[in-house]
Amino acid sequence: MRFEQARGEESSVQAEAGDLADRYRRVRAFTEELCRPLAVEDHVIQSMPDASPTKWHLAHTSWFFETFVLSVADPVYRGLHPLYGYLFNSYYEAVGERHCRPRRGQLSRPTVEEVREYRRHVDRHLLALLDRATQGERPDWVSLVELGLHHEQQHQELILTDIKHAFQANPLRPGYATGASPLTPAPLPAGERGLPGKRVVSGWIAYPAALREIGHDGRGFAFDNESPRHAEWVGAFDLASRPVTNGEWLAFMADGGYARPQLWLSEGWKNVTGQAWEAPLYWERRDEEWWTMTLSGMRPVDVEEPVSHVSYYEADAYAQWAGARLPTEAEWEVAAEECAVEGNFVESRAFHPRAAVDGGANGPRQMFGDVWEWTRSAYLPYPGFRPLAGALGEYNGKFMCNQFVLRGGSCATSRTHIRRTYRNFFPPDARWQFSGVRLAR
């Protein structure tokens, strides 16, 4: 019996490692696919300190596997260059010194091709390590490979949002998805092109007061900040049936939304006046019409699409104007329990939020994909939270200050990366992500 159990455990380990190797190949290949429409010159630009060059994302995600898996699990592994650890560390103080983040775009070397060779080098060694695991070795580092893959998927999203910011800063307004080798978008379902009669009218969905279980239940992968699962009292609330649209945002603007300080938090109003905010990021007026920068270039604002690229401050001001508020993350998670994790993710190759479709469903629409939705919840640890041991404890925990939680994923998020319990977080003035608004009351 013990022998059979051991054989079963060994077989399970081999299958796990084999599946992980396949997933590793798919995730790493998709990163390269996202880079295919970019010219070499596009890989090296950095348009603001919060964004990073595509080349850096390619290198940093490889550095993560090298630092946290290969250097620990493979005694014969040797890196390609002794300074790559310095150049491609992001914020891990325990790992060592780092190159200054705002100056990542100043590095012409290593070249894009040298970074790709670095990726191939890491891939060869990591896949060999996984192959040995399928031969019967029981690895204690498998969970770190899974973490590294989800980390890379985060950077896939950043590749898209960062290059969008860079292209918007270019007077040519180039389009990422209209280059020499564009990615082929998935066809839009009927009714998703803003056709007459398809507009989904926003309504309210009521949820009763109850003691709820919030957080990850331990099944499958999750980041440390999603745990532990815990009880939380959630009072009765109503949630909007869909996100706020561009058309509704235009009404807010027409009613002086960016000119009425009584709607704004104090720090938000400082941004409005100090940075001359008058519309969402990437919007610009052309001949009395509002246009927006997309990853396919400039186009007129579609009034039926969810508004995106707004900060927490803007989301809160809009909610005040609408006589509502933003949901808490617990309310959002309660509502998401009845929703399938489906939507317009990066796999659709749309790279832009789509208008809601009236599919006859009674529950909330677009809870996943299209736009990250701001909540009114500060990014704080759950009761009993414990960060990961060692340097990886810096992954999430040390950012639990001066940030707000967003939920649901966006059109730049991978479907295989998102969960109902996923807690994204950004400072309240951040706008370059696909961030939108859903109201509550």
LOLO-636466 format. One record per residue: x, y, z of N, C-alpha, C in turn; residue in one letter. Coordinates in steps of 0.05 Angstrom, whole numbers, padded with zeros to 5 digits, always signed. Atoms other than C-alpha are relative to their C-alpha. Layout:
<pts>
XYZXYZXYZA;...
</pts>
This chain:
<pts>
+00017-00024+00000+00000+00000+00000+00017+00025+00000M;-00017-00023-00001+00055+00048+00018+00015+00004-00027R;-00014-00001+00025+00092+00030-00046-00018+00012-00022F;+00019-00011+00020+00030+00043-00088-00005+00029+00004E;+00004-00028-00006+00019+00109-00053+00024+00017-00009Q;-00024-00015+00009+00091+00130-00066+00001+00002-00030A;+00000+00000+00029+00085+00109-00139-00020+00021-00010R;+00021-00020+00007+00021+00151-00143+00010+00028+00004G;-00010-00026-00005+00055+00211-00112+00021+00008-00021E;-00021-00005+00020+00114+00204-00160-00012+00006-00027E;+00014-00004+00026+00068+00199-00220-00013+00028+00000S;+00013-00026-00002+00031+00261-00196+00020+00022-00004S;-00021-00020+00003+00096+00300-00190+00009+00002-00029V;-00008-00001+00028+00117+00280-00260-00021+00014-00018Q;+00021-00013+00016+00050+00300-00289-00001+00030+00005A;+00001-00029-00007+00052+00367-00252+00023+00014-00014E;-00023-00012+00013+00122+00382-00278-00004+00002-00030A;+00005+00000+00029+00102+00362-00349-00020+00021-00008G;+00020-00021+00006+00040+00406-00348+00012+00027+00003D;-00012-00026-00005+00081+00463-00320+00019+00007-00022L;-00018-00005+00022+00132+00456-00375-00016+00010-00025A;+00017-00009+00023+00077+00462-00428-00011+00028+00005D;+00010-00026-00006+00048+00522-00393+00022+00021-00001R;-00023-00018+00002+00117+00554-00387+00005+00007-00029Y;-00004-00005+00028+00126+00547-00462-00021+00019-00011R;+00022-00016+00011+00058+00577-00477+00002+00029+00010R;-00002-00027-00011+00066+00637-00431+00023+00015-00011V;-00024-00014+00011+00136+00653-00454-00004+00006-00030R;+00005-00005+00028+00115+00646-00527-00019+00023-00004A;+00019-00022+00003+00056+00693-00517+00013+00027+00005F;-00014-00025-00004+00102+00746-00490+00014+00008-00026T;-00013-00005+00025+00142+00741-00554-00020+00008-00022E;+00021-00007+00019+00078+00743-00595-00009+00029+00003E;+00009-00028-00005+00057+00808-00562+00021+00020-00010L;-00021-00018+00009+00124+00838-00582+00003+00000-00031C;-00005+00003+00029+00119+00817-00655-00007+00025-00016R;+00006-00024+00016+00085+00881-00681+00019+00023+00005P;-00017-00022-00008+00139+00924-00649+00026+00000-00016L;-00027-00003+00012+00201+00950-00686+00021-00001+00023A;-00021+00000-00020+00268+00945-00651+00000+00026+00016V;-00001-00026-00013+00265+01019-00636-00022+00002+00021E;+00022-00001-00019+00198+01009-00601+00006-00013+00027D;-00006+00015-00023+00229+00961-00552+00016+00015+00021H;-00019-00013-00018+00276+01012-00520-00010+00026+00012V;+00009-00026-00010+00234+01074-00506-00015-00003+00026I;+00013-00002-00026+00208+01094-00438-00012+00028+00002Q;+00013-00026+00002+00156+01150-00438-00005+00013+00027S;+00003-00012-00026+00150+01161-00363+00012-00019+00021M;-00013+00017-00020+00181+01135-00298-00017-00025+00008P;+00016+00023-00008+00121+01089-00283-00001-00022-00021D;-00001+00020+00021+00129+01054-00350+00028-00010-00004A;-00026+00011+00006+00186+01010-00373+00002-00008-00030S;-00003+00008+00028+00215+00994-00442-00008-00030-00003P;+00007+00028+00005+00190+00929-00473+00024-00018+00004T;-00024+00016-00003+00262+00904-00475+00005-00006+00030K;-00004+00005-00029+00266+00912-00399-00020-00021+00010W;+00020+00020-00009+00201+00872-00389+00010-00028-00009H;-00009+00026+00009+00230+00816-00432+00023-00010+00017L;-00023+00008-00016+00294+00815-00391-00008-00005+00029A;+00007+00002-00028+00262+00825-00322-00015-00026+00005H;+00015+00025-00005+00214+00766-00329+00019-00024-00002T;-00020+00022+00000+00274+00722-00347+00017+00001+00025S;-00015-00004-00025+00314+00751-00289-00015-00013+00024W;+00016+00011-00022+00256+00729-00243+00004-00030+00002F;-00005+00029+00000+00263+00656-00264+00028-00007+00008F;-00028+00005-00006+00338+00660-00261+00006+00003+00030E;-00007-00007-00027+00340+00691-00192-00014-00018+00021T;+00015+00013-00021+00285+00655-00155-00004-00030-00005F;+00002+00029+00005+00287+00586-00189+00027-00012-00007V;-00024+00013+00010+00350+00570-00228+00024+00003+00019L;-00023-00003-00018+00400+00600-00179-00002-00016+00025S;+00005+00016-00024+00369+00559-00124-00001-00030-00006V;+00005+00028+00006+00349+00494-00158+00020-00013-00018A;-00019+00011+00019+00403+00485-00210+00029+00007+00008D;-00027-00007-00010+00474+00481-00180+00020+00005-00022P;-00019-00004+00022+00507+00482-00249-00008+00025-00017V;+00009-00023+00017+00469+00543-00276+00020+00023+00003Y;-00016-00024+00001+00510+00603-00297-00014+00020-00017R;+00012-00021+00015+00482+00669-00319+00017+00010-00023G;-00015-00010+00024+00501+00704-00384+00018+00024+00007L;-00015-00024-00006+00526+00768-00352-00002+00007+00029H;+00002-00005-00029+00544+00787-00280-00016+00024+00007P;+00015-00025-00006+00509+00855-00286-00029-00002-00007L;+00028+00002+00007+00443+00829-00312-00018+00001+00025Y;+00015-00002-00025+00420+00821-00240-00004+00028+00009G;+00002-00029-00008+00434+00895-00227-00019+00015-00019Y;+00016-00015+00020+00401+00918-00292-00030-00007+00001L;+00027+00010+00004+00338+00876-00288-00015-00007+00025F;+00015+00001-00026+00320+00873-00214-00019+00023+00000N;+00020-00022-00001+00257+00914-00203+00000+00015+00026S;+00002-00014-00026+00246+00929-00129+00007-00019+00023Y;-00006+00020-00021+00273+00869-00090+00026+00009+00015Y;-00022-00010-00015+00317+00902-00038+00018-00023+00011E;-00016+00022-00012+00338+00835-00008+00018-00014-00020A;-00016+00012+00021+00366+00813-00075+00025+00016-00006V;-00023-00016+00005+00413+00871-00084-00006+00027-00012G;+00004-00026+00012+00424+00939-00116-00013-00002-00028E;+00014-00001+00025+00385+00960-00178+00006+00025-00016R;-00002-00023+00017+00391+01005-00237-00025+00018+00004H;+00021-00020-00005+00349+01069-00229-00023-00004-00018C;+00024+00006+00016+00278+01056-00252-00006+00021-00022R;+00006-00019+00020+00266+01122-00288+00020+00001-00023P;-00020-00001+00021+00329+01111-00329+00003-00026-00016R;-00001+00025+00015+00313+01043-00358+00001+00005-00030R;+00001-00006+00028+00300+01075-00425+00026+00011-00011G;-00026-00011+00009+00372+01102-00428+00019-00022-00008Q;-00018+00023+00005+00401+01032-00437-00003-00010-00028L;+00000+00012+00027+00417+01017-00510+00011-00028+00000S;-00012+00027-00002+00456+00956-00488-00008-00011+00028R;-00002+00020+00022+00445+00899-00480-00021+00006-00021P;+00019-00004+00023+00411+00900-00548-00024-00017+00004T;+00025+00016+00000+00342+00872-00561+00007-00029-00006V;-00007+00027+00007+00374+00811-00593+00015-00013+00023E;-00014+00011-00023+00420+00801-00533-00019-00007+00023E;+00020+00006-00020+00360+00804-00487-00015-00025-00008V;+00014+00024+00009+00325+00752-00530+00018-00025+00004R;-00017+00023-00005+00386+00707-00525+00001-00006+00030E;+00002+00004-00029+00382+00717-00449-00025-00016+00006Y;+00025+00015-00004+00310+00693-00452+00004-00029-00009R;-00004+00028+00009+00330+00632-00493+00018-00016+00019R;-00018+00013-00019+00386+00617-00444-00015-00009+00025H;+00016+00007-00024+00339+00619-00385-00020-00023-00007V;+00019+00020+00008+00287+00578-00423+00013-00028-00002D;-00014+00026+00003+00337+00522-00440+00004-00012+00028R;-00007+00011-00027+00358+00514-00367-00025-00005+00016H;+00024+00005-00016+00289+00521-00337-00015-00024-00010L;+00014+00024+00011+00258+00470-00384+00015-00025+00006L;-00015+00023-00007+00315+00423-00371-00005-00008+00029A;+00006+00005-00028+00302+00431-00297-00027-00014+00003L;+00027+00012-00001+00228+00415-00307+00001-00029-00012L;-00002+00027+00012+00247+00355-00351+00012-00019+00021D;-00012+00018-00020+00290+00326-00295-00021-00006+00022R;+00021+00004-00020+00230+00335-00248-00019-00022-00009A;+00019+00021+00010+00188+00290-00294+00013-00027+00002T;-00014+00026-00002+00241+00236-00286-00001-00011+00029Q;+00003+00011-00027+00224+00227-00212+00010+00017+00022G;-00009-00018-00022+00258+00283-00173-00025+00015+00010E;+00022-00016-00011+00209+00316-00126+00009+00028+00005R;-00010-00027-00003+00220+00390-00134-00015+00015+00022P;+00013-00018-00019+00206+00440-00079-00002+00028-00011D;+00000-00027+00013+00210+00498-00128-00022+00003-00021W;+00021-00001+00020+00150+00481-00172-00018+00025+00004V;+00018-00023-00005+00107+00534-00138+00013+00027-00008S;-00013-00025+00008+00160+00587-00154-00001+00003-00031L;+00003-00002+00029+00156+00570-00229-00028+00010-00006V;+00028-00010+00005+00080+00579-00226-00002+00030+00007E;-00001-00028-00007+00091+00645-00190+00013+00017-00022L;-00014-00015+00021+00140+00666-00244-00016+00002-00025G;+00017-00001+00024+00090+00650-00299-00022+00022+00004L;+00020-00021-00005+00036+00694-00267+00014+00027+00001H;-00015-00025+00000+00089+00747-00256+00005+00009-00029H;-00004-00007+00028+00104+00744-00331-00026+00010-00013E;+00025-00009+00011+00031+00751-00347-00007+00028+00009Q;+00003-00028-00008+00029+00814-00306+00016+00019-00018Q;-00017-00016+00017+00086+00840-00348-00009+00000-00029H;+00013-00001+00026+00050+00820-00412-00020+00023-00002Q;+00019-00022-00001-00004+00869-00392+00015+00027+00000E;-00016-00025-00001+00048+00922-00376+00013+00006-00027L;-00011-00005+00027+00080+00913-00444-00020+00015-00017I;+00021-00014+00016+00014+00934-00476-00006+00027+00011L;+00008-00027-00010-00003+00991-00429+00024+00019-00002T;-00024-00018+00001+00069+01018-00429+00005+00009-00029D;-00004-00008+00028+00075+01017-00505-00022+00018-00009I;+00022-00018+00007+00007+01050-00511+00007+00028+00009K;-00008-00026-00010+00032+01107-00468+00022+00012-00017H;-00022-00010+00016+00095+01112-00509-00009+00009-00028A;+00011-00007+00026+00057+01113-00575-00017+00025+00001F;+00016-00024-00003+00010+01166-00549+00018+00025+00002Q;-00018-00022-00002+00070+01210-00534+00013+00007-00026A;-00011-00004+00027+00091+01205-00607-00020+00016-00017N;+00019-00015+00016+00059+01259-00651-00012-00016-00024P;+00010+00016+00022+00051+01206-00706-00023-00017+00009L;+00021+00017-00012+00003+01168-00659+00000-00028-00014R;+00000+00026+00014+00026+01100-00687-00018-00020+00014P;+00017+00021-00011-00017+01039-00677+00015-00025+00004G;-00013+00026-00006+00010+00977-00643-00011-00023-00016Y;+00013+00023+00013-00040+00929-00674-00005+00005-00030A;+00003-00005+00028-00035+00959-00744+00027+00001-00014T;-00026-00001+00011+00039+00949-00756+00005-00020-00022G;-00007+00018+00022+00076+00905-00806-00009-00028+00006A;+00008+00027-00008+00060+00842-00767-00021+00001+00022S;+00020-00003-00021-00005+00856-00730-00011-00027+00009P;+00014+00024-00010-00038+00805-00685-00028+00000-00011L;+00027+00002+00012-00103+00780-00714-00021+00001+00022T;+00020-00001-00021-00162+00802-00671-00022-00020-00005P;+00022+00018+00002-00217+00754-00655-00025+00015-00011A;+00024-00014+00011-00283+00770-00692-00018+00009+00023P;+00019-00009-00020-00332+00811-00652-00026-00015-00002L;+00026+00013+00001-00396+00775-00633-00021+00021-00010P;+00021-00018+00010-00460+00803-00663-00009+00019+00022A;+00009-00020-00019-00481+00867-00628+00021+00014+00015G;-00022-00013-00015-00412+00887-00603+00012+00023-00016E;-00010-00022+00015-00402+00941-00655-00016+00026+00003R;+00015-00024-00006-00448+00992-00624-00024+00003-00019G;+00022-00002+00018-00506+00975-00670-00025+00011+00014L;+00024-00010-00012-00573+01009-00658-00016-00022+00014P;+00017+00018-00014-00616+00975-00607+00015-00020+00018G;-00016+00019-00015-00558+00938-00574+00011+00012+00026K;-00011-00013-00023-00541+00989-00521-00012-00012+00026R;+00009+00012-00025-00546+00959-00451-00004+00023+00020V;+00007-00021-00019-00582+01007-00403+00009-00009+00027V;-00010+00007-00027-00549+01009-00335-00023-00001+00020S;+00020+00003-00021-00592+00985-00277+00014-00007+00026G;-00011+00006-00026-00583+00966-00205-00007-00029+00008W;+00004+00028-00009-00575+00895-00177+00003+00001+00030I;+00000-00001-00029-00592+00887-00103+00013-00025+00012A;-00013+00022-00015-00551+00844-00055-00007+00003+00029Y;+00008-00002-00028-00576+00829+00016+00025+00000+00018P;-00022+00001-00020-00534+00839+00078+00005-00029+00009A;-00007+00027-00009-00497+00777+00100+00029-00001+00009A;-00027+00006-00007-00435+00750+00132+00012-00017-00022L;-00011+00013+00024-00391+00730+00073+00028-00010+00004R;-00027+00009+00001-00328+00691+00061+00014+00014-00023E;-00015-00015+00019-00277+00734+00024+00028-00010-00002I;-00028+00008+00003-00210+00716-00005+00003-00028-00012G;-00005+00025+00014-00177+00656-00038-00003-00024+00018H;+00006+00023-00016-00198+00587-00015+00022-00021+00001D;-00023+00019-00001-00131+00553-00026+00001-00019-00024G;+00000+00018+00022-00150+00515-00089+00012+00014-00025R;-00013-00013+00023-00104+00531-00147+00018+00023+00008G;-00019-00021-00005-00056+00588-00154-00013+00026+00010F;+00008-00028-00008-00064+00656-00119+00024+00014+00011A;-00021-00016-00012-00018+00712-00098-00005+00001+00030F;+00002+00000-00029-00004+00719-00024-00020+00020+00011D;+00017-00022-00010-00045+00783-00018-00030-00008-00002N;+00027+00009+00002-00109+00744-00035-00009-00017+00024E;+00005+00018-00023-00105+00704+00030+00006+00014+00026S;+00016+00024-00002-00126+00683+00080-00030+00006-00005P;+00028-00003+00002-00199+00671+00065-00012+00006+00028R;+00009-00009-00026-00238+00704+00121-00029+00010-00002H;+00027-00009-00001-00307+00724+00143-00001+00031+00001A;+00003-00029+00000-00330+00795+00130-00029+00007-00003E;+00028-00008+00001-00396+00828+00143-00003+00020-00023W;+00005-00017+00023-00423+00859+00079-00029+00009+00002V;+00027-00011-00002-00483+00905+00087-00014-00001-00027G;+00016+00000+00024-00540+00908+00037+00011+00022-00019A;-00010-00020+00019-00518+00944-00027-00012-00006-00027F;+00008+00003+00028-00537+00955-00099+00026+00004-00017D;-00023-00003+00018-00486+00947-00155-00011+00005-00029L;+00007-00006+00027-00491+00976-00225+00003-00025-00018A;+00000+00025+00016-00506+00923-00278+00023+00000-00021S;-00022-00001+00019-00448+00947-00322+00018+00023+00007R;-00017-00024-00005-00389+00995-00321-00010+00025-00013P;+00006-00026+00011-00396+01069-00335+00011+00001-00028V;-00008-00002+00028-00393+01084-00410+00012+00027-00006T;-00010-00026+00009-00358+01138-00449-00022+00021-00003N;+00022-00019+00003-00425+01169-00464-00008+00012+00026G;+00006-00010-00027-00441+01175-00390+00022+00018+00010E;-00022-00017-00009-00373+01204-00378+00000+00027-00014W;+00003-00025+00015-00385+01256-00432-00020+00018+00013L;+00020-00015-00014-00447+01277-00394+00012+00013+00026A;-00014-00010-00023-00404+01285-00331+00017+00024-00008F;-00017-00022+00009-00355+01328-00370-00017+00024-00008M;+00017-00022+00009-00411+01370-00401-00013+00015+00023A;+00012-00013-00023-00439+01384-00332+00022+00012+00018D;-00022-00013-00015-00372+01413-00309+00013-00018+00020G;-00011+00019-00019-00347+01350-00276+00029+00006+00008G;-00028-00006-00005-00274+01372-00282+00004+00028+00010Y;-00003-00028-00008-00289+01443-00260-00015+00005+00027A;+00015-00004-00025-00328+01431-00195+00015-00013+00024R;-00017+00011-00021-00281+01423-00135-00016-00015+00021P;+00015+00014-00021-00338+01400-00090-00004-00029-00005Q;+00002+00028+00007-00340+01334-00127+00025-00016+00007L;-00026+00014+00000-00267+01318-00115+00012-00001+00028W;-00017+00002-00023-00223+01293-00060+00022+00021-00003L;-00020-00021+00001-00171+01345-00041+00024-00006-00018S;-00023+00008+00016-00113+01307-00072-00008-00003-00029E;+00009+00002+00027-00154+01293-00133-00002+00027-00014G;+00002-00027+00011-00169+01367-00143+00027+00011-00007W;-00027-00009+00006-00095+01381-00139+00010-00011-00027K;-00008+00011+00026-00085+01334-00198-00016+00013-00023N;+00016-00013+00020-00142+01366-00237+00012+00027-00008V;-00010-00026+00005-00113+01435-00230+00030+00000-00007T;-00029+00001+00005-00039+01417-00229+00007-00013-00027G;-00007+00014+00024-00041+01370-00289-00021+00006-00023Q;+00019-00009+00021-00098+01404-00327-00017-00023-00010A;+00018+00022+00009-00143+01342-00328-00027+00013-00009W;+00027-00008+00009-00206+01354-00368-00015-00023-00013E;+00012+00024+00013-00220+01284-00396+00017-00023+00008A;-00017+00023-00005-00195+01213-00388+00026+00002-00015P;-00026+00002+00014-00123+01199-00408-00005-00011-00028L;+00001+00008+00028-00114+01190-00483-00022+00013-00016Y;+00021-00015+00014-00175+01233-00500+00012+00027-00010W;-00007-00027+00010-00164+01294-00544-00022+00010-00019E;+00022-00012+00016-00211+01342-00578+00010+00007-00028R;-00006-00007+00028-00211+01347-00654-00025+00010-00013R;+00023-00012+00013-00259+01395-00687-00026-00005+00015D;+00024+00002-00017-00309+01394-00630-00008-00029+00005E;+00006+00028-00005-00306+01318-00627+00022-00013+00017E;-00020+00013-00017-00271+01275-00575+00010-00025-00014W;-00014+00024+00010-00221+01224-00601+00016-00013+00022W;-00017+00013-00020-00181+01173-00562+00022-00017-00013T;-00022+00017+00009-00115+01138-00571-00006-00029+00008M;+00003+00028-00005-00122+01063-00576+00026-00015-00009T;-00022+00015+00010-00072+01008-00590-00001-00005-00030L;+00002+00000+00029-00097+01011-00661+00002+00028-00012S;-00002-00028+00010-00085+01086-00666-00024+00017+00010G;+00021-00019-00008-00131+01146-00658-00027-00007-00014M;+00027+00004+00012-00207+01139-00668-00019+00016+00018R;+00020-00015-00016-00270+01176-00645-00008-00016+00024P;+00009+00014-00025-00294+01160-00575-00027-00013-00006V;+00025+00015+00002-00348+01106-00577-00016+00003+00025D;+00016-00006-00024-00403+01127-00529-00009-00025+00015V;+00010+00024-00013-00423+01055-00514+00022-00017+00013E;-00021+00015-00013-00355+01029-00493+00004+00008+00029E;-00006-00008-00027-00335+01028-00420+00022+00021+00000P;-00021-00020-00003-00295+01089-00401+00025-00013+00012V;-00025+00012-00011-00222+01072-00387+00021+00022+00003S;-00022-00018-00005-00157+01104-00366-00008+00024+00017H;+00006-00021-00019-00187+01143-00309+00012-00008+00027V;-00012+00004-00026-00156+01150-00240-00021-00006+00021S;+00018+00003-00023-00186+01132-00173-00013+00027+00006Y;+00012-00026-00006-00196+01207-00162-00023+00007-00019Y;+00021-00005+00019-00236+01213-00226-00024-00019+00004E;+00022+00019-00006-00276+01150-00210-00016+00009+00023A;+00014-00009-00024-00293+01177-00142-00017+00025-00005D;+00014-00025+00006-00312+01246-00169-00025-00007-00017A;+00023+00007+00016-00357+01214-00221-00022-00012+00017Y;+00020+00012-00017-00391+01172-00168-00015+00021+00017A;+00013-00022-00015-00404+01235-00126-00020+00014-00018Q;+00017-00014+00019-00433+01269-00187-00025-00016-00006W;+00023+00017+00006-00478+01209-00201-00017-00007+00024A;+00015+00005-00024-00504+01207-00130+00004-00029+00010G;-00006+00028-00008-00471+01139-00117+00027+00000+00013A;-00027+00004-00011-00404+01112-00094+00013-00023-00015R;-00013+00024+00011-00352+01061-00114-00005-00023+00019L;+00004+00023-00018-00361+00990-00088+00025-00006+00016P;-00023+00011-00015-00317+00960-00035+00009-00025-00015T;-00009+00024+00014-00275+00902-00058-00015-00025+00010E;+00016+00023-00010-00316+00855-00014-00027-00001-00015A;+00025-00001+00015-00380+00878-00048+00005-00010-00029E;-00007+00008+00027-00347+00869-00116+00003-00031-00001W;-00005+00029+00000-00325+00798-00098-00026-00016+00005E;+00026+00013-00005-00395+00780-00072-00015-00001-00026V;+00015-00001+00025-00426+00802-00138+00013-00018-00021A;-00014+00016+00020-00373+00766-00178-00004-00030+00004A;+00004+00029-00005-00390+00699-00146-00020-00013-00019E;+00020+00011+00018-00449+00691-00192+00007+00004-00030E;-00008-00006+00028-00411+00711-00255+00022-00019-00009C;-00021+00016+00012-00370+00666-00300+00024+00018-00006A;-00024-00015+00006-00298+00688-00309+00004+00000-00030V;-00001-00002+00029-00309+00706-00381-00001+00030-00007E;+00000-00028+00008-00299+00770-00420+00020+00006-00022G;-00019-00010+00020-00257+00811-00467+00028+00002+00012N;-00028+00000-00010-00186+00791-00447+00020+00003-00022F;-00021-00004+00020-00120+00797-00483-00002-00021-00022V;+00002+00021+00021-00133+00731-00519-00018+00007-00023E;+00017-00008+00022-00187+00765-00560+00014+00017-00021S;-00016-00017+00018-00133+00810-00591-00015+00026-00007R;+00014-00026+00005-00182+00869-00588+00017+00023+00011A;-00017-00020-00012-00134+00907-00542-00014+00026+00007F;+00016-00024-00006-00190+00955-00525-00026-00009+00012H;+00026+00007-00011-00254+00954-00483-00022-00001-00021P;+00023+00002+00019-00317+00932-00519-00026+00008+00014R;+00027-00007-00011-00388+00956-00510-00014-00025+00010A;+00016+00022-00011-00434+00913-00468-00020-00010-00020A;+00019+00012+00018-00479+00865-00504-00024-00009+00017V;+00024+00009-00014-00551+00852-00484-00005-00029-00006D;+00004+00029+00004-00549+00777-00475-00023-00011+00015G;+00023+00009-00015-00611+00773-00432+00007-00009+00028G;-00008+00008-00027-00572+00758-00369-00011+00019+00021A;+00011-00017-00022-00600+00784-00303+00022+00010+00018N;-00021-00008-00017-00534+00789-00267+00017+00022-00011G;-00018-00022+00010-00479+00842-00274+00015-00009-00025P;-00015+00006+00024-00444+00845-00341+00028+00012+00002R;-00027-00011+00003-00371+00856-00357+00015+00002+00027Q;-00015+00000-00025-00347+00839-00287+00029-00008-00005M;-00027+00008+00006-00285+00809-00320+00007+00009-00028F;-00010-00010+00025-00243+00836-00376-00009+00029-00005G;+00005-00027+00009-00251+00902-00413+00015+00021+00016D;-00014-00019-00017-00231+00948-00355+00003-00009+00029V;-00002+00003-00029-00203+00941-00285-00019+00020+00013W;+00020-00017-00013-00255+00969-00238+00011+00009+00027E;-00009-00011-00026-00234+01016-00182-00020-00008+00022W;+00017+00002-00024-00261+00999-00113+00008+00023+00019T;-00006-00020-00020-00264+01046-00054+00018-00011+00022R;-00016+00013-00021-00221+00997-00014+00029+00006-00002S;-00029-00003-00001-00151+01016+00006+00013-00027-00001A;-00015+00025+00003-00100+00963-00010+00013-00006+00027Y;-00010+00007-00026-00089+00932+00059+00001-00030+00003L;-00001+00029-00003-00072+00863+00085-00026-00011+00012P;+00022+00014-00012-00128+00814+00100+00008-00009+00028Y;-00007+00010-00027-00133+00792+00173+00015-00026+00000P;-00017+00024+00000-00078+00742+00186+00018-00003-00024G;-00017+00001+00024-00040+00759+00122+00029-00005+00008F;-00028+00005-00003+00031+00732+00119+00013+00000-00027R;-00013+00000+00026+00077+00750+00062+00017-00025-00004P;-00018+00023+00005+00120+00697+00028+00026+00004+00014L;-00026-00001-00013+00186+00680+00060+00021+00011-00018A;-00023-00009+00015+00250+00713+00039-00006+00025-00018G;+00002-00023+00017+00258+00764-00017-00028+00001-00014A;+00026-00001+00014+00192+00743-00050-00022+00011+00018L;+00019-00014-00017+00157+00772+00011-00004+00029-00008G;+00003-00028+00009+00169+00839-00023-00019+00002-00024E;+00016+00000+00024+00124+00818-00082-00024+00018+00003Y;+00025-00015-00003+00060+00848-00054-00002+00016+00026N;+00006-00011-00026+00062+00863+00020+00010+00028+00005G;-00011-00026-00007+00107+00923+00021-00013+00023-00015K;+00014-00021+00014+00060+00961-00025-00027+00006+00013F;+00026-00003-00013+00002+00959+00024-00002+00027+00014M;+00002-00028-00011+00001+01035+00034-00004+00018-00024C;+00005-00021+00020-00027+01093-00007-00007-00011-00028N;+00010+00012+00025-00058+01047-00060-00029-00008+00003Q;+00028+00009+00000-00129+01027-00079-00002-00025-00017F;+00003+00026+00012-00154+00959-00101-00018+00003-00025V;+00016+00003+00025-00180+00945-00172-00006-00029-00004L;+00008+00028+00004-00217+00882-00192-00008-00005-00029R;+00013+00010+00024-00236+00841-00253+00016-00003-00025G;-00015+00003+00025-00181+00847-00304-00008+00019-00022G;+00006-00018+00022-00180+00884-00370+00004-00014-00026S;-00004+00010+00027-00174+00876-00445+00030-00007-00005C;-00029+00006+00002-00098+00870-00433+00008-00022+00019A;-00005+00021-00020-00104+00816-00379-00005-00027-00013T;+00004+00027+00010-00097+00742-00394-00023-00014+00014S;+00021+00015-00012-00157+00698-00383+00010-00021+00020R;-00011+00020-00018-00112+00646-00350+00014+00012+00024T;-00014-00014-00022-00086+00698-00301-00019+00011+00021H;+00019-00014-00018-00149+00728-00270-00016-00020+00016I;+00017+00015-00018-00192+00703-00213-00019+00019+00013R;+00019-00017-00014-00251+00728-00173+00013+00014+00024R;-00012-00011-00024-00205+00740-00114+00025+00017-00006T;-00024-00015+00008-00150+00776-00153-00001+00029+00009Y;-00001-00028-00010-00129+00842-00121+00022+00015-00014R;-00019-00019+00012-00096+00891-00167+00001+00025+00016N;-00002-00024-00016-00072+00956-00137+00017+00021-00014F;-00015-00022+00011-00048+01024-00160-00004+00025+00017F;+00004-00026-00014-00038+01094-00131-00025+00014-00012P;+00026-00012+00009-00101+01137-00136+00002+00019-00024P;-00003-00017+00023-00072+01182-00190+00007-00014-00026D;-00008+00015+00023-00053+01126-00238-00021-00001-00021A;+00019-00001+00021-00086+01130-00306+00008-00016-00025R;-00009+00012+00025-00045+01092-00357-00008-00029-00003W;+00012+00026+00002-00077+01025-00341-00028+00001-00011Q;+00027+00001+00009-00143+01003-00370-00019-00001+00024F;+00015-00002-00024-00180+01026-00308-00026+00015-00004S;+00027-00012+00004-00255+01041-00306-00016+00001+00025G;+00017-00006-00023-00314+01051-00261-00026-00016-00001V;+00027+00012-00003-00374+01011-00236-00011+00012+00026R;+00012-00013-00023-00421+01046-00187-00013-00019+00019L;+00015+00014-00021-00451+01022-00122-00015+00020+00016A;+00014-00018-00018-00498+01050-00071-00011-00017+00023R;
</pts>
